[in-house]
């Protein structure tokens, strides 16, 4: 059993309280490998932002849970080496789907876990979420828990749903009081993956680019009324930058009908009770665009550092811009 405090990590409790008061959202960036982690830490140190390092169950299988634990500990020491005296880094399980998975992550040093019972009947979601909360909150060092109500469409790692179902505001108070969750992921129109919406759900601008429908801010406002001052989480919030899609296709990729969440809507959400915004697909797109460019322009290149290095730089640039211009988390480190 390893406590996250031994690794230098923090849970989300204070981070979310400060974000709520400050009108910004803490970035939650998924990572699978060293270059992604380096880019996240570099960007957050340079922008003076707290950060949530997210690990999906797929990433845990890919990278190995023991290595991930030491990578998170390394991330804290790396941030200090870069000049950050008191890093505020959370290691969070994204979309945990069982009590056993959440328990294993907590025992391996995760400081926060998500238990996603949103696909279950309401009462079963409550029972599973409460079981995880009871275990997480009973630890010597309190581990924070995120639950979910409502279903996001799309595909990301092991998470898949054909249709989205908005969170019902009339359920949130009951769910939070019965489970004891520390934050709540809701569904208001975001979705997983690079195709957030089907083309028929969108309009097209003069350049033929897909313009998605707006998020259901009316649902968010109703939830805020039911849960005043309670931390809300948005999943599936990549904006799918057109420049990355364009570059990937220019250098041989085929990712048609890619469309994300407009950044102005994420800015609006970050000023509300939404204090954690999850971004994964944008990182995948940034890396892939940079790597494809190297391979096409330098077909004889075979040194991984020569293509993963530019990918890391592009990721860092993107994360810095998100912190400063979209989420508002820059300059909020103590």
Rosetta blueprint (number, residue, H / E / L):
1 X L
2 X L
3 X L
4 X H
5 X H
6 X H
7 X H
8 X L
9 X L
10 X L
11 X L
12 X L
13 X H
14 X H
15 X H
16 X H
17 X H
18 X H
19 X H
20 X H
21 X H
22 X H
23 X L
24 X L
25 X L
26 X E
27 X E
28 X E
29 X E
30 X E
31 X L
32 X L
33 X L
34 X H
35 X H
36 X H
37 X H
38 X H
39 X H
40 X H
41 X H
42 X H
43 X H
44 X H
45 X H
46 X H
47 X L
48 X L
49 X L
50 X L
51 X E
52 X E
53 X E
54 X E
55 X E
56 X E
57 X H
58 X H
59 X H
60 X H
61 X H
62 X H
63 X H
64 X L
65 X H
66 X H
67 X H
68 X H
69 X H
70 X H
71 X H
72 X H
73 X H
74 X H
75 X H
76 X H
77 X H
78 X H
79 X H
80 X H
81 X H
82 X L
83 X L
84 X L
85 X L
86 X L
87 X L
88 X L
89 X E
90 X E
91 X E
92 X E
93 X E
94 X E
95 X E
96 X E
97 X L
98 X L
99 X H
100 X H
101 X H
102 X H
103 X H
104 X H
105 X H
106 X H
107 X H
108 X L
109 X L
110 X L
111 X L
112 X E
113 X E
114 X E
115 X E
116 X L
117 X L
118 X L
119 X L
120 X L
121 X L
122 X H
123 X H
124 X H
125 X H
126 X H
127 X H
128 X H
129 X H
130 X H
131 X H
132 X H
133 X H
134 X H
135 X H
136 X H
137 X H
138 X L
139 X L
140 X L
141 X L
142 X L
143 X L
144 X E
145 X E
146 X E
147 X E
148 X E
149 X E
150 X L
151 X E
152 X L
153 X L
154 X E
155 X E
156 X E
157 X L
158 X L
159 X E
160 X E
161 X E
162 X L
163 X L
164 X L
165 X E
166 X L
167 X L
168 X L
169 X H
170 X H
171 X H
172 X H
173 X H
174 X H
175 X H
176 X H
177 X H
178 X H
179 X H
180 X L
181 X L
182 X L
183 X E
184 X E
185 X E
186 X E
187 X L
188 X L
189 X L
190 X L
191 X L
192 X E
193 X L
194 X L
195 X E
196 X L
197 X L
198 X L
199 X H
200 X H
201 X H
202 X L
203 X E
204 X E
205 X L
206 X L
207 X L
208 X L
209 X L
210 X E
211 X E
212 X L
213 X L
214 X L
215 X L
216 X L
217 X H
218 X H
219 X H
220 X H
221 X H
222 X H
223 X H
224 X H
225 X H
226 X H
227 X L
228 X L
229 X L
230 X L
231 X L
232 X E
233 X E
234 X E
235 X L
236 X L
237 X L
238 X L
239 X L
240 X L
241 X L
242 X H
243 X H
244 X H
245 X H
246 X H
247 X H
248 X H
249 X H
250 X H
251 X L
252 X L
253 X L
254 X L
255 X L
256 X L
257 X L
258 X L
259 X E
260 X L
261 X L
262 X L
263 X H
264 X H
265 X H
266 X H
267 X H
268 X H
269 X H
270 X H
271 X L
272 X L
273 X L
274 X E
275 X E
276 X E
277 X E
278 X E
279 X E
280 X L
281 X H
282 X H
283 X H
284 X H
285 X H
286 X H
287 X H
288 X H
289 X H
290 X H
291 X H
292 X H
293 X H
294 X H
295 X H
296 X H
297 X H
298 X L
299 X L
300 X L
301 X L
302 X L
303 X L
304 X H
305 X H
306 X H
307 X H
308 X H
309 X H
310 X H
311 X H
312 X H
313 X H
314 X H
315 X H
316 X H
317 X H
318 X H
319 X H
320 X H
321 X H
322 X H
323 X H
324 X H
325 X H
326 X H
327 X H
328 X L
329 X L
330 X L
331 X L
332 X L
333 X L
334 X L
